[in-house]
Amino acid sequence: MAAAESDSRAEQTQADPEAARSERVRLVLITGLSGSGKSVVARGFEDLDYYTVDNLPLPLLQQFLAHPAENVPGHDRIAVVTDVRAPGFADELPRLIRGIDRTKIEPTLLFLEASDEVLVRRFSESRRPHPLAGDGTAIEGIRRERELLAELRALADRVLDSSELTIHEIRGQIFREFSFGAEPGMAVNLVSFGFKRGIPYGSDLLFDVRFLPNPHFVPGLREKTGQDDEVVAFLDAQPDYAELVDRLADLLAFLMPKYRNENRSYLSVAVGCTGGRHRSVAVCEKLRGKLEELGFPARVIHRDIGK
C-alpha cells in the first residue's frame, strides 16, 4: 500500500511541476566578501522564520545537501551562511552548488559584496583583522578574497552590494525578495510602569497617564490593581478615560504599520502613572483589547504591579 501511494505521488509530481516545486526545500546559500553584511542578512532570514545556520563547515553542508528534509525536519525554508572561514571554501562550494539535487532543493545563491573603500572602513571601525590579510593590510586581504570568490560570484543568483546600504535597508531588501508573501512579524509590548521607579529601558513610545484621577486615594481601591473590576469601573466613569484609550489606539494603529515597514522586530510602548499599579495597568489592558479589535495583537507587561 505504501509503495502504491509513493508511486502515485511520484506520478502526480511529474504531471504537476508546481506540486514538485512546493515539495522542495527552499534553500538560500549566503556567501560573499568578509565585512559585506552576511550576519545582518542572516538575522533578516531569521526574522522571516527561516531555519538559519551561520558558518556551516563544508562537510556538514555536503551532508545536509544530500538529505535536507531529514537533517532539518519540519523546515521548508533554510538559510545557510558559509564563507572563507571554511577550509577549502573557494574550491569546494562551487562544486557542491553544481551538484545540488534540484528535485529536493530549490537553491538560491546570494552573494554579498561592497566596495574596497567601504570594506576597509568597516574593518578599521570594527578593529578586526581581515581573515585573509595575514601579516598584510586589510586591502590586501580584500583583493585576495575577491580573486578567490570570482567563480562563486559568477554562479550567484543574486548579488547584493551593501556599500551604500544601512543595516535597515539591507534587511528591507531581504524581506522584499525572500518573504514570498509572508509578512515579517513585529512584536508589540505594552508596558505599564510607575514613574517613581524609572522609565522602562528600551521604550520606543512613552505615554504619561498621571492626569487621570488616582485610584490610590479612593477608599477601598488602594490595595487593588488596574486588573480588578472595581478599579476598571472607577476609571471607566472618568470623562477622559475612554477618549484617551481610543486616541492612543488610533495613534498606534497609524504608527505600527509604519514601524513594520521599517523592518522593526520589536516595538515597546510604555504607559506610566505614579506607582504603576492602577491607571497605567488599566490603560494597557484596555489598549490591548482595542488593538486586537483593529488587528494588531500585543503583549502586556506590568512591570511594577506587584511593587
C-alpha positions as CSV (number, residue, x, y, z in Angstrom):
1,M,0.0,0.0,0.0
2,A,2.8,2.4,0.9
3,A,4.6,1.6,-2.3
4,A,1.5,2.3,-4.3
5,E,1.0,5.6,-2.6
6,S,4.6,6.5,-3.3
7,D,4.2,5.7,-7.0
8,S,1.0,7.7,-7.1
9,R,2.8,10.7,-5.5
10,A,5.7,10.4,-8.0
11,E,3.3,10.3,-11.0
12,Q,1.4,13.4,-9.6
13,T,4.7,15.2,-9.1
14,Q,5.8,14.5,-12.7
15,A,2.4,15.7,-14.0
16,D,2.3,18.8,-11.9
17,P,5.6,20.8,-11.9
18,E,4.2,23.3,-9.4
19,A,3.5,20.5,-6.9
20,A,7.0,19.3,-7.3
21,R,8.3,22.8,-6.6
22,S,6.2,23.1,-3.5
23,E,7.6,19.9,-2.0
24,R,11.2,21.1,-2.4
25,V,13.1,22.7,0.5
26,R,13.8,26.3,-0.3
27,L,17.5,26.9,0.5
28,V,19.3,30.2,0.4
29,L,23.1,29.9,0.5
30,I,24.6,33.2,1.8
31,T,28.2,34.0,1.0
32,G,30.4,36.8,-0.2
33,L,33.1,39.1,0.9
34,S,34.1,39.4,4.5
35,G,32.6,42.6,6.0
36,S,29.8,42.8,3.4
37,G,27.0,42.2,5.8
38,K,26.4,38.5,5.9
39,S,25.5,38.5,9.6
40,V,22.9,41.2,9.1
41,V,21.4,39.2,6.2
42,A,21.3,36.1,8.3
43,R,19.3,37.9,11.0
44,G,16.9,39.1,8.4
45,F,16.3,35.5,7.3
46,E,15.7,34.5,11.0
47,D,13.1,37.2,11.2
48,L,11.4,35.6,8.2
49,D,11.3,32.3,10.1
50,Y,14.0,30.6,8.0
51,Y,16.0,28.0,9.8
52,T,19.3,29.8,9.8
53,V,22.8,28.4,10.2
54,D,25.9,30.5,10.4
55,N,29.4,29.3,9.3
56,L,28.4,25.8,8.5
57,P,31.5,23.7,7.7
58,L,31.6,22.3,4.2
59,P,31.5,18.6,5.1
60,L,28.3,19.3,7.1
61,L,26.9,21.3,4.3
62,Q,27.5,18.4,1.9
63,Q,25.7,16.1,4.2
64,F,22.8,18.5,4.5
65,L,22.5,18.9,0.7
66,A,22.2,15.2,0.3
67,H,19.2,14.9,2.7
68,P,17.8,18.3,3.6
69,A,14.4,17.2,4.8
70,E,15.9,14.6,7.1
71,N,18.6,16.9,8.5
72,V,16.3,19.7,9.3
73,P,12.8,18.1,9.8
74,G,9.8,20.4,9.8
75,H,11.5,23.3,8.0
76,D,11.0,24.0,4.3
77,R,12.9,27.4,4.4
78,I,16.5,27.3,5.3
79,A,19.3,29.9,5.1
80,V,23.0,28.9,5.4
81,V,25.9,31.3,5.8
82,T,29.3,30.0,4.6
83,D,32.4,31.9,3.7
84,V,36.2,31.8,3.6
85,R,36.4,30.8,7.2
86,A,35.6,27.2,6.0
87,P,38.7,25.3,4.8
88,G,38.7,24.7,1.0
89,F,35.8,27.1,0.7
90,A,36.6,28.7,-2.7
91,D,37.2,25.4,-4.5
92,E,34.6,23.2,-2.8
93,L,31.5,25.4,-2.6
94,P,31.1,25.8,-6.4
95,R,31.3,22.0,-6.8
96,L,28.7,21.5,-4.1
97,I,26.3,24.0,-5.7
98,R,26.6,22.4,-9.1
99,G,25.8,19.0,-7.5
100,I,22.6,20.1,-5.7
101,D,19.7,17.7,-6.4
102,R,17.1,20.2,-7.6
103,T,14.3,17.7,-7.2
104,K,14.8,18.0,-3.5
105,I,16.1,21.6,-3.1
106,E,15.2,24.9,-4.6
107,P,18.5,26.7,-4.2
108,T,19.4,30.4,-4.3
109,L,23.0,31.6,-4.1
110,L,23.1,35.1,-2.5
111,F,26.4,36.8,-2.9
112,L,27.2,39.9,-0.8
113,E,29.9,42.4,-1.7
114,A,30.9,46.0,-1.1
115,S,33.5,48.4,-2.5
116,D,37.1,48.2,-1.3
117,E,36.8,51.6,0.3
118,V,33.8,50.6,2.3
119,L,35.2,47.3,3.4
120,V,38.5,48.9,4.5
121,R,36.5,51.4,6.6
122,R,34.4,48.7,8.2
123,F,37.4,46.6,9.2
124,S,39.0,49.8,10.6
125,E,35.9,50.7,12.6
126,S,35.5,47.1,13.9
127,R,39.2,46.8,14.7
128,R,39.1,43.2,13.4
129,P,41.7,41.8,11.0
130,H,40.6,40.6,7.6
131,P,40.6,36.8,7.6
132,L,42.9,36.7,4.5
133,A,45.2,39.6,5.4
134,G,47.7,37.6,7.4
135,D,50.6,40.0,8.3
136,G,49.5,42.3,5.5
137,T,46.9,45.1,5.2
138,A,43.1,44.9,5.1
139,I,43.1,45.9,1.4
140,E,45.5,43.1,0.5
141,G,43.1,40.6,2.2
142,I,40.1,42.1,0.4
143,R,41.7,41.9,-3.0
144,R,42.8,38.3,-2.4
145,E,39.3,37.4,-1.3
146,R,37.8,38.9,-4.5
147,E,40.1,36.8,-6.6
148,L,39.2,33.6,-4.7
149,L,35.5,34.2,-4.9
150,A,35.3,35.3,-8.5
151,E,33.9,31.9,-9.6
152,L,31.3,31.9,-6.8
153,R,30.1,35.5,-7.7
154,A,29.6,34.3,-11.3
155,L,27.4,31.5,-10.1
156,A,25.3,33.7,-7.8
157,D,21.6,34.0,-8.4
158,R,21.5,37.4,-6.6
159,V,24.4,39.8,-6.0
160,L,23.8,42.4,-3.2
161,D,26.1,45.3,-3.0
162,S,25.9,46.7,0.5
163,S,28.2,49.7,0.0
164,E,25.6,52.4,0.2
165,L,23.0,50.5,2.3
166,T,22.3,50.9,6.0
167,I,21.6,47.8,8.2
168,H,17.8,48.6,7.9
169,E,18.0,48.9,4.1
170,I,19.8,45.5,3.8
171,R,17.1,43.9,6.0
172,G,14.5,45.6,3.8
173,Q,16.0,44.0,0.7
174,I,15.9,40.6,2.2
175,F,12.3,41.0,3.3
176,R,11.2,42.1,-0.1
177,E,13.0,39.4,-2.1
178,F,12.7,36.4,0.2
179,S,9.5,36.7,2.2
180,F,7.5,35.2,-0.7
181,G,4.3,36.9,0.6
182,A,4.9,36.3,4.3
183,E,4.7,39.5,6.3
184,P,7.6,39.8,8.7
185,G,6.2,40.0,12.2
186,M,6.7,42.8,14.8
187,A,6.4,42.0,18.5
188,V,4.4,44.8,20.2
189,N,4.8,45.1,24.0
190,L,2.6,47.4,26.1
191,V,4.5,48.1,29.3
192,S,2.8,49.6,32.4
193,F,5.1,51.2,34.9
194,G,5.5,53.7,37.7
195,F,7.4,56.9,37.1
196,K,8.8,56.9,40.7
197,R,10.6,53.7,39.7
198,G,12.0,55.0,36.5
199,I,11.1,54.7,32.8
200,P,11.4,51.2,31.3
201,Y,14.7,50.6,29.4
202,G,14.3,50.5,25.7
203,S,10.9,52.2,25.4
204,D,10.1,53.3,21.9
205,L,7.0,55.3,22.7
206,L,6.1,56.8,26.1
207,F,2.7,58.0,27.4
208,D,2.0,59.6,30.7
209,V,-1.5,59.0,32.2
210,R,-1.0,60.7,35.6
211,F,-3.6,63.3,34.6
212,L,-6.3,60.7,35.3
213,P,-7.7,60.6,38.9
214,N,-5.6,58.3,41.0
215,P,-7.5,55.2,42.5
216,H,-4.7,55.0,45.1
217,F,-6.6,57.8,47.0
218,V,-10.0,56.2,46.7
219,P,-11.2,54.2,49.7
220,G,-11.2,50.5,49.0
221,L,-9.1,50.8,45.8
222,R,-5.5,51.4,47.2
223,E,-4.7,47.7,47.6
224,K,-6.3,46.7,44.3
225,T,-4.8,47.0,40.8
226,G,-5.8,48.1,37.3
227,Q,-6.8,44.5,36.6
228,D,-9.5,44.5,39.3
229,D,-13.1,45.3,38.2
230,E,-13.5,48.0,40.9
231,V,-10.6,50.0,39.6
232,V,-11.7,49.5,36.0
233,A,-15.2,50.7,36.9
234,F,-13.8,53.8,38.6
235,L,-11.7,54.7,35.6
236,D,-14.5,54.0,33.1
237,A,-16.5,56.6,35.0
238,Q,-13.9,59.3,34.4
239,P,-14.8,61.7,31.5
240,D,-11.4,61.5,29.7
241,Y,-10.6,57.8,30.2
242,A,-12.4,56.3,27.2
243,E,-11.4,59.0,24.8
244,L,-7.7,58.6,26.0
245,V,-7.7,54.9,25.2
246,D,-9.5,55.4,21.8
247,R,-7.0,58.2,20.8
248,L,-4.0,56.1,21.8
249,A,-5.3,53.1,19.9
250,D,-5.9,55.2,16.8
251,L,-2.4,56.6,17.1
252,L,-0.8,53.2,17.4
253,A,-2.9,51.7,14.6
254,F,-1.5,54.5,12.4
255,L,2.1,54.1,13.6
256,M,2.6,50.4,13.8
257,P,2.4,49.7,10.0
258,K,5.0,52.5,9.6
259,Y,7.4,50.9,12.0
260,R,6.8,47.5,10.5
261,N,7.7,48.9,7.0
262,E,11.0,49.9,8.5
263,N,11.6,46.3,9.4
264,R,11.3,46.7,13.1
265,S,11.2,43.4,15.0
266,Y,10.0,44.9,18.3
267,L,8.0,47.9,19.4
268,S,7.9,48.8,23.1
269,V,5.0,51.1,24.2
270,A,5.4,52.3,27.8
271,V,2.4,53.7,29.7
272,G,3.2,55.3,33.1
273,C,1.4,56.5,36.1
274,T,2.8,57.3,39.6
275,G,3.2,53.8,41.1
276,G,2.5,51.6,38.2
277,R,-0.4,49.6,39.8
278,H,-3.6,51.3,38.8
279,R,-4.0,53.7,35.9
280,S,-1.2,52.5,33.7
281,V,-2.2,48.9,34.2
282,A,-5.8,49.5,33.3
283,V,-4.9,51.6,30.2
284,C,-2.6,48.9,28.9
285,E,-5.2,46.2,29.4
286,K,-7.9,48.2,27.6
287,L,-5.5,49.3,24.9
288,R,-4.6,45.7,24.2
289,G,-8.2,44.9,23.6
290,K,-8.7,47.9,21.3
291,L,-5.6,47.0,19.3
292,E,-6.7,43.3,18.9
293,E,-10.0,44.6,17.6
294,L,-8.1,46.5,15.0
295,G,-6.0,43.5,14.0
296,F,-2.8,44.4,15.9
297,P,-2.0,41.7,18.6
298,A,0.1,43.0,21.5
299,R,1.5,41.6,24.7
300,V,1.1,43.3,28.1
301,I,3.8,43.6,30.7
302,H,3.0,45.1,34.1
303,R,6.5,46.0,35.4
304,D,5.5,47.5,38.8
305,I,2.1,45.9,39.5
306,G,3.5,43.9,42.4
307,K,5.6,46.6,44.0
